[in-house]
Amino acid sequence: MENNIIVQPINEPNMTGIRKIFSLTLLFCSALTQAQYTDQINTNRPSMSMGAFAVGKTVMQLESGLYGIKEKHDVLNNKTKGMGLDLTLRYGAFLEQLEFIVDMQYQFDQFEDAIYVTNRNDFKQFLIGAKYLIYDPNKNYHPEVNIYSWKANHKFKWRNLLPSVSVYAGANLIGGKNPYTFPEDQVSPKVMAITQNRFNGVIWTNNIIADKITTDYMSIGWISTVTRSFAAKWSGFVELQVFDSDYYSDIAARVGAAYLLNDNLQLDAYINKNFKDTPAILYGGAGLSWRFDAGYRDILLPGKSDAEKSQSEMDKKMKKQKEKQEKERLDNVLPEGE
């Protein structure tokens, strides 16, 4: 993910075109080495996968939505219909690469079999965990910039195949009395390896998951998500999820889209369908992500690049020159003593 670097606008009238291009290119290259915070909100919704990057130190983010669900089991002859609320809280603390996550899902539904109709409601998921970025291929990477060739700067590089890598560890807090879990369920750990690649505007995210590790029904899963922007404020994704355990195994596919209202607020919608009929599951929903970043201050990761130093020196020179010109202008306009 890129981060925005705040610089003063350069309005020097005698600045050449090449110098402008070079300045902007330095700015872009240095942005790749910055901390986790991005100009626009960095959210996991509406995908079910988790991205590799944190929200940024002191940044708090809320990701929430409503969904409707319908299930039908052809063998057991039962069906379920209902709705639920997703709520994820993310907060960056201590380190720029670290964030803490609370992930909740509360569901209201009606379960019907051949004999009974039961109204249920409870937490379907309650997780507390943390994510840490352990490798970013763009950190301290400063490629040479060709100021004469756009093509040379944008050609495919094998280095782009290197993913950013994060690790996640958390705990499931739902007990065995919950109607959405098996009776032997208990507080149990969840761990995950996360990779994320960027290819010319396409983001490919993979999650490799081991869930409920200490129970009799440990689940191994994989989620792969491809996301792409297709307009200034629109993006879409396709996703495949595979999970396997002695309790339940399945494959599911999702598609969805998101719309950016402003830099800190995003709306989204999605739909999900699994591949089995024991049960057949169809659900979809809509939601929003909101970021609170009033306390954030730009933080550079260790190792200031030559590009950053050059840009900083250029900014200082331009600022001094503008101040000198403004002083000369005022001296010529205002009467002496004013």
Secondary structure, 3 states (H helix, E strand, C coil): CCCCCCCCCCCCCCCCHHHHHHHHHHHHHHHCCECCCCCCCCCCCCCCCCCCCCCCECCEEEEEEEEEEEEEECCCCEEEEEEEEEEEEEEECCCCCEEEEEEEEEEEEEEECCCCEEEEEEEEEEEEEEEEEEECCCCCCCCCCCCCCHHHHHCCCHHHHCCEEEEEEEEECCCCCCCCCCCCCCCEEEEEEEEEEEECCEEEEEEEEEECCCCCCCEEEEEEEEEEECCCCEEEEEEEEEEECCCCCEEEEEEEEEEEEECCEEEEEEEEEECCCCCEEEEEEEEEEEEECCCCCCCECCCCCHHHHHHHHHHHHHHHHHHHHHHHHHHHHCCCCC
